[in-house]
Amino acid sequence: IRHSSPHLMAKAVKALFPTAKMAIGPVIEDGFYYDFDYERSFTPEDLAAIEKKMQELASQNYAVERKEMSRNDALKLFAEQNESYKVELISSIPETDTISLYQQGDFIDLCRGPHVPSTGRIKAVKLTKLAGAYWRGDVNKPMLQRIYGTAWADKDSLKAYLHRIEEA
């Protein structure tokens, strides 16, 4: 669930903010994050809208399908989508490697996987905070916007987690 949630968030961000560029979105302890490059700072209201869009997309129960393609085809795909950070990531992969991608409806992202079989499995998600992060941790590279979140199998588990965090 947590591995699939950042991709669902990226799909939601791209739906609401089509010019936002995607960077990376890994799993971390008790959650996930995704880094974006966007012309203005995201606001708490944006976070609420993104979270709502994620819930809407999850309820549409899109199949999450693994795709494989050559490095050159992946470079072309993300270049056509103007996703320069994905192009940079793929460019660092050896030419002979096959690239794995995961698709939800019309949204596709670079990832090794594995993922839930469908977005409907993502039942309880909460976006928790915004932060800045340099691309690839390099102060000489662009400052991106990092959106953090957490995802759980059900709403009760999410509530219990949020309560534990609040108490800490």
Backbone torsions as a table, in degrees:
resi	resn	phi	psi	omega
1	ILE	NA	-46.8	-177.6
2	ARG	-69.3	-28.3	179.0
3	HIS	-73.9	-31.9	-178.9
4	SER	-84.0	-25.3	-175.8
5	SER	-62.3	-41.1	178.6
6	PRO	-63.3	-30.7	177.4
7	HIS	-70.2	-38.2	175.6
8	LEU	-64.1	-39.5	177.4
9	MET	-63.5	-43.0	179.4
10	ALA	-61.8	-40.4	177.2
11	LYS	-61.5	-42.1	179.0
12	ALA	-65.3	-44.8	179.4
13	VAL	-60.7	-45.1	-179.3
14	LYS	-65.3	-31.9	177.7
15	ALA	-69.0	-40.1	-177.3
16	LEU	-86.6	-32.1	-176.0
17	PHE	-132.5	75.1	-170.8
18	PRO	-57.6	-24.2	-178.8
19	THR	-89.1	-2.9	176.5
20	ALA	-65.0	138.2	177.6
21	LYS	-100.6	137.5	-179.2
22	MET	-88.4	140.4	174.6
23	ALA	-112.3	-96.4	179.9
24	ILE	-130.1	159.2	-178.9
25	GLY	-149.1	76.0	-178.2
26	PRO	-86.8	170.2	172.5
27	VAL	-84.9	141.6	173.4
28	ILE	-130.4	176.0	-179.4
29	GLU	-57.3	126.0	179.3
30	ASP	62.9	16.3	179.0
31	GLY	177.6	-144.7	-174.8
32	PHE	-162.7	169.4	168.2
33	TYR	-147.3	166.7	172.3
34	TYR	-143.4	137.4	178.5
35	ASP	-99.9	135.6	-179.9
36	PHE	-130.5	152.0	171.7
37	ASP	-112.6	118.6	-177.8
38	TYR	-141.7	152.7	-171.9
39	GLU	-68.7	-15.7	176.2
40	ARG	-137.4	165.8	179.6
41	SER	-74.4	137.6	172.7
42	PHE	-69.1	148.4	-178.3
43	THR	-112.6	167.4	173.4
44	PRO	-57.4	-34.0	177.3
45	GLU	-66.1	-37.8	175.9
46	ASP	-62.2	-42.8	179.3
47	LEU	-58.6	-43.9	178.7
48	ALA	-62.5	-41.4	179.2
49	ALA	-66.8	-39.3	178.8
50	ILE	-65.0	-45.0	179.5
51	GLU	-61.0	-43.3	178.4
52	LYS	-62.3	-42.3	179.1
53	LYS	-64.8	-38.3	177.0
54	MET	-60.1	-44.0	-180.0
55	GLN	-63.4	-40.7	178.1
56	GLU	-63.0	-46.5	-179.9
57	LEU	-65.5	-39.6	178.3
58	ALA	-61.2	-42.1	-177.9
59	SER	-67.8	-20.1	177.5
60	GLN	-77.1	-8.3	171.4
61	ASN	53.2	48.4	176.1
62	TYR	-63.2	138.0	171.4
63	ALA	-65.4	141.0	176.3
64	VAL	-106.8	109.3	-172.1
65	GLU	-114.2	134.5	176.0
66	ARG	-81.5	134.7	176.1
67	LYS	-125.7	151.3	173.5
68	GLU	-128.0	143.5	176.1
69	MET	-152.1	166.5	178.4
70	SER	-68.9	159.6	178.4
71	ARG	-58.0	-44.3	-178.9
72	ASN	-63.5	-40.6	178.1
73	ASP	-66.1	-38.6	178.0
74	ALA	-66.1	-41.7	176.7
75	LEU	-58.7	-45.3	-179.1
76	LYS	-63.2	-45.6	-179.3
77	LEU	-56.7	-50.8	-176.4
78	PHE	-75.6	-29.0	174.4
79	ALA	-64.9	-41.2	178.3
80	GLU	-64.0	-29.2	178.8
81	GLN	-88.5	3.5	-179.6
82	ASN	59.2	36.3	179.5
83	GLU	-100.6	79.0	-173.1
84	SER	-63.7	-32.1	179.3
85	TYR	-69.3	-38.6	176.6
86	LYS	-65.6	-40.4	177.9
87	VAL	-60.2	-43.5	179.0
88	GLU	-62.8	-43.3	178.6
89	LEU	-61.9	-47.4	-178.9
90	ILE	-64.6	-36.2	179.8
91	SER	-61.6	-24.7	-179.5
92	SER	-85.5	-4.0	179.0
93	ILE	-89.8	138.0	179.4
94	PRO	-54.5	142.1	-176.5
95	GLU	-56.2	-30.6	-176.5
96	THR	-82.4	-11.3	-178.8
97	ASP	-74.8	146.5	172.3
98	THR	-87.6	138.9	-178.1
99	ILE	-97.2	132.2	176.1
100	SER	-102.4	139.0	-178.3
101	LEU	-133.8	156.1	174.3
102	TYR	-124.7	135.7	-176.2
103	GLN	-118.9	136.6	172.9
104	GLN	-126.7	106.9	-176.9
105	GLY	60.6	-126.1	-179.0
106	ASP	-91.3	5.2	-178.5
107	PHE	-100.7	133.5	178.8
108	ILE	-133.6	141.6	-178.2
109	ASP	-142.0	153.1	178.0
110	LEU	-73.4	128.2	177.8
111	CYS	-172.1	148.2	175.4
112	ARG	-83.0	-24.1	-179.2
113	GLY	83.6	-168.5	-2.3
114	PRO	-81.2	171.8	-177.9
115	HIS	-136.6	168.4	173.1
116	VAL	-64.1	154.5	-179.6
117	PRO	-70.2	-23.2	178.5
118	SER	-154.8	156.5	-177.1
119	THR	-64.9	-21.5	179.3
120	GLY	-62.9	-15.8	178.2
121	ARG	-75.6	-15.6	-179.7
122	ILE	-87.7	97.2	-170.6
123	LYS	-97.2	-29.1	-173.3
124	ALA	-142.7	110.5	-178.4
125	VAL	-134.2	146.2	178.4
126	LYS	-141.5	125.3	173.5
127	LEU	-85.1	128.1	-166.8
128	THR	-106.4	-32.9	-179.3
129	LYS	-167.0	166.3	176.4
130	LEU	-115.4	146.1	175.7
131	ALA	-152.8	167.2	173.4
132	GLY	-97.7	150.1	177.8
133	ALA	-152.8	131.4	176.7
134	TYR	-73.4	140.9	176.6
135	TRP	-57.3	124.0	-179.2
136	ARG	59.0	24.5	177.2
137	GLY	67.5	19.8	-175.0
138	ASP	-109.2	117.9	-177.8
139	VAL	-62.5	-16.6	178.2
140	ASN	-87.0	-2.6	-179.7
141	LYS	-104.9	169.6	-177.3
142	PRO	-59.5	147.0	172.6
143	MET	-83.5	124.1	179.8
144	LEU	-105.2	168.6	176.3
145	GLN	-104.9	122.0	-178.9
146	ARG	-101.0	123.8	175.4
147	ILE	-106.5	121.9	179.0
148	TYR	-97.2	149.6	175.5
149	GLY	-155.0	173.5	175.2
150	THR	-137.1	152.0	-178.7
151	ALA	-141.1	141.8	-176.5
152	TRP	-136.9	163.6	-176.5
153	ALA	-66.9	-26.1	-179.6
154	ASP	-153.7	165.6	-176.5
155	LYS	-64.3	-33.6	179.1
156	ASP	-64.9	-41.9	178.2
157	SER	-64.6	-40.1	177.4
158	LEU	-62.9	-46.7	179.2
159	LYS	-59.3	-43.6	179.9
160	ALA	-63.0	-41.7	178.3
161	TYR	-63.3	-48.7	-179.2
162	LEU	-61.8	-36.1	177.2
163	HIS	-65.2	-44.0	178.5
164	ARG	-60.8	-42.0	-179.9
165	ILE	-64.3	-43.4	-179.7
166	GLU	-62.1	-38.8	-178.1
167	GLU	-73.1	-27.3	-174.3
168	ALA	-68.5	NA	NA
